[in-house]
Amino acid sequence: MPAKLIDGKQIAADKRQQIKVKVQELAEKGLVPGLAVILVGENPASQSYVKGKIRDCKEVGIHSELIRLPETVTEEELLAEVVRLNRAPSIHGILVQLPLPKQISEDKVIETIAPEKDVDGFHPVNLGKMMIGQDCFEPCTPAGIIEMLHACKIRIAGKHVIIVGRSHIVGKPASQLFLNHDATVTICHSRTTPLAEYTKQADILVVAVGHAGLIGAEDIKPGAIVVDVGMNRNADGKLVGDVEFPEVSQKASFITPVPGGVGPMTRVMLLENTVKAALASDG
Ligand code: GUN
């Protein structure tokens, strides 16, 4: 495999270790960072993500609270819970696991979270600050991608970064973060044709669509850096990304695996944002 593997699992483990030391120092001064996670309903993927987030908190010494609400919860009840957590002094970060049932407006829920506790970085205040380059909570997946490229000493400034996917959680904020790091950024999406004409121009290709096999070796430039954000189950039930890893890894210079690439980085950035929120609350 000519491409070097960007080992998100290892980079995240190293980062968790650093966060653990920081949390211990803060705890000795009487400041224990606290994260509240709200999980609505029984979606298996959401349950699994939330379980991982709570486990990570335990590992580094962050206080965590899991609030489980039934699928039938009303928007009013959920908003009341968010308001209670906004006021709770032991809670510095609030995460409402998405997606939410259809009777609830996700936008309204996100806008109700206090921006200073919005460790997901989804609140319009944080997104607006990111847009004008101010200090803010950066969304965890894009921030994790930047962090893993830094860990591999990959320069971003001046590179042509092509992002495939324009979601609010990954594609759009990733484009802004790469721009803030002086990249030239192109966003592609479902209406971009022909997609390969764009992806072949990428020095750094970020693929966040949720479509197994979307990017093959013929779709990239030799030596490209490929970041695969996709999480799909193939016919055998195996977790795969959006990129045909076996062939693309023969042509790229760096590549992230799935699993063990972007996923662990997303999780560790949530811990980092929670520590940041706790520090900011300390005045
Ligand atoms: N659902 C899928 N990814 C995420 C995430 O990063 N944060 C939240 N809150 N929900 C999600």
Residues whose N, C-alpha, C, O or C-beta is under 5 A from the ligand:
A	BS01	GUN	L95 V96 Q97 L98 P99 D120
